[in-house]
Amino acid sequence: MKKLVFIISILFLTSTLCAEEKQFNLWGSGEEFKLNPVLDGILLPSSFALNLTSFFVNKNKTSPSYTDYTFNKDEINGFERPFINKYNKALDKTGDIFMITSMLLPLSLGFTDNSEWLTILTMYAETLFLANGTKELLKDSVIRPRPYNYFEGAPKKDIKEEDWCHSWPSGHATLSFAGAAFTTFVFARYFPDSNWKWVVAGTSYAFAVTTAILRMSSGNHYFTDVLTGAAIGTLYGILVPWSHTLTADSRKKNTASAGLEPAGFSITINF
């Protein structure tokens, strides 16, 4: 929950800065992305409900006792075994830094007109809350001991907080890839002809991939943990902003229209 509070704080700070602009068009241009009462009336409440549900599930879950487990590396499948490592506190903390940086990369979208900021802020809030809620529910529903348990020196804090047995999926990878996918997709839509979009995409995914590698190197996750987290984060990072292009200006790409003609019913899709 501490990470969730951090996310909320960043979003609140950004919205405050937007509100202080003297000339601020609340709804944006609607040319690339457009807020929609129906769409956002579903996404925002659903994302909050998802996190609230995960919170109550977490509070009422029953985790196995650490002493009930016998950790034998032979129990790990051959595909995962090469990627497991002993716990490393320095790499663990470094992974935190890379994750936070990945989540802050959408600040690069501040180069857009300030009238677009509320739209971007809303979409990113939906992206993060949906990604966070999904990975939290999965973590609390699946018992999977973290790789560091198969070595000496497992962190006592994780054992005390019962986090040692909720390895799947990787929360760090989920949020990092959500930030990377969102930043890349939105920047490319606003600046399709800019050469900087390749720099933004490369930098965003470099931080996300590094975060995933650090989570494995620090002994916190298996390869499939970070792979699943990357898939969840990328899914929401693209799906949420893409859904807001469907209600944007019909002159833009990725739009659809339908109507009646003398010859019958027609549907037009623009890509």
Secondary structure, 3 states (H helix, E strand, C coil): CHHHHHHHHHHHHHHHHHHCCCCCCCCCCCCCCCCCHHHHHHHHHHHHHHHHHHHHHHHHCCCCCHHHCCCCHHHCCCCCHHHCCCCCHHHHHHHHHHHHHHHHHHHHHHHCCHHHHHHHHHHHHHHHHHHHHHHHHHHHHCCECCHHHHCCCCCHHHHHCCCCCECCCCHHHHHHHHHHHHHHHHHHHHCCCCCHHHHHHHHHHHHHHHHHHHHHHCCCCCHHHHHHHHHHHHHHHHHHHHHCCCCCCCCCCCEEEEEEECCEEEEEEEC
